[in-house]
Each structure stands twice: as C-alpha cells, then as structure tokens.
Amino acid sequence: MRKPWDEYFMEMAKLVAMRSTCNRKQVGAMIVREKRIISSGYNGSVSGDVHCLDVGCKVVDGHCIRTVHAESNAILQCAKFGVSTRGAELYVTHFPCLQCTKQIIQAGIAKVIYGEEYHVDPYALELFAQANVTLVHLGHLSDHGV
C-alpha cells in the first residue's frame, strides 16, 4: 500500500532533521507545492560558522542563538534560488516558534503540517488563524517512520 502524502512528506522532514547541527533539538522542514518538494531545511548554524555539535550551543535566555531554525532555512533556500512559496505547504517535525510563524505567514505559505506540539505559543496560533493558514497536527506520526 502506498504511503499517504502527509505521512510521506513528514517522514522526509524527519529524515532532513537528522542533518541538524544543534545538540538541543533536531528539527526538519519540507516546503511542498503541488505534491512536489521545493525546499528543505534543518536547524543549524549559519553557513561557514562553527556547529553546536562541535563547540556546544551558544545559549542566551534559554535559546541557542547560533542556530537558524529549520523553517527559516527552508524559506531562505527558496529565496536564495528564486522559488515562490506562495500557497505552499510546510511540513515540519515540531510546531513552529513565534518568529518562524511570522516568517511562514510572510512567505505566503498556506498550510503547516507539524509533528510534535513543542512550545506552542498562543500568539502563534492567533497569527496563523488571522492569516488563514491551515494547521494540521500529525502527532500520531511522531513515534513512527524514520
């Protein structure tokens, strides 16, 4: 039996998360349009910087400031190569933080499918609702797949 699209793309996001260079949490993201992957990203250091895995995290106020989040990396990859994200879907292993939420909305992404409910910010939920971004929680896949 063929794997349903949502499961397929979420498992791909989990696979991408395995490239993460941060010790604190491995997060992966896939941007998909018309059932085609247009970008992927994982959380890690800015290109050319040292990696948390090698030198430890740079933590300020409980957050690693060295790390670019997976969602941001996926969106920035589209910007770098001139690929539109308008109307796309984002598959991400964890619920997006508030800053990523803002970027997702600004990028015109229409739907966010996420795996784990990790630090769900009420304001992020409010912003997604105001922007008519569809949220889908695939929590049942958190323990399966890759």
Secondary structure as UniProt FT lines:
FT   HELIX           5..17
FT   TURN            18..19
FT   STRAND          28..33
FT   TURN            34..35
FT   STRAND          36..42
FT   STRAND          44..45
FT   TURN            47..48
FT   HELIX           52..55
FT   STRAND          59..60
FT   TURN            61..62
FT   STRAND          63..64
FT   STRAND          67..68
FT   HELIX           70..81
FT   TURN            86..87
FT   STRAND          89..94
FT   HELIX           98..106
FT   TURN            107..108
FT   STRAND          111..116
FT   HELIX           122..130
FT   TURN            131..132
FT   STRAND          134..137
FT   HELIX           139..141
FT   TURN            142..143
//
